[in-house]
């Protein structure tokens, strides 16, 4: 059976987050505020879910098995915090129905996300695949089971 790697699985999730943002951005640029706000809400939820998948499942397992606690996972957690600050601003803009603010914060968010994803996809996920090969299936199931905190 052809198993998906952690890299492929998480790369696909990055793509899903990117697409949700792109949809929201397109609606907002077309002045379809309601649809835009809905898409951005989905984006915000999926981003938090992505962080949770990594912070509650992938990173702790990687650190435990690899013995690397100060390495790439620490950097990724710091970057998650930077992005959460922007996502909080975006969430506030959604509450205020402020499409312009969403797009403004979104520009910075996209740059951070792209840089972050390049590091995860180029460094962390391949390392995780290397160290966690025998746990891969279980990890993917556990990550998929992560729900958005209400």
Beta strands, then each sheet from edge to edge (+ up, - down):
end
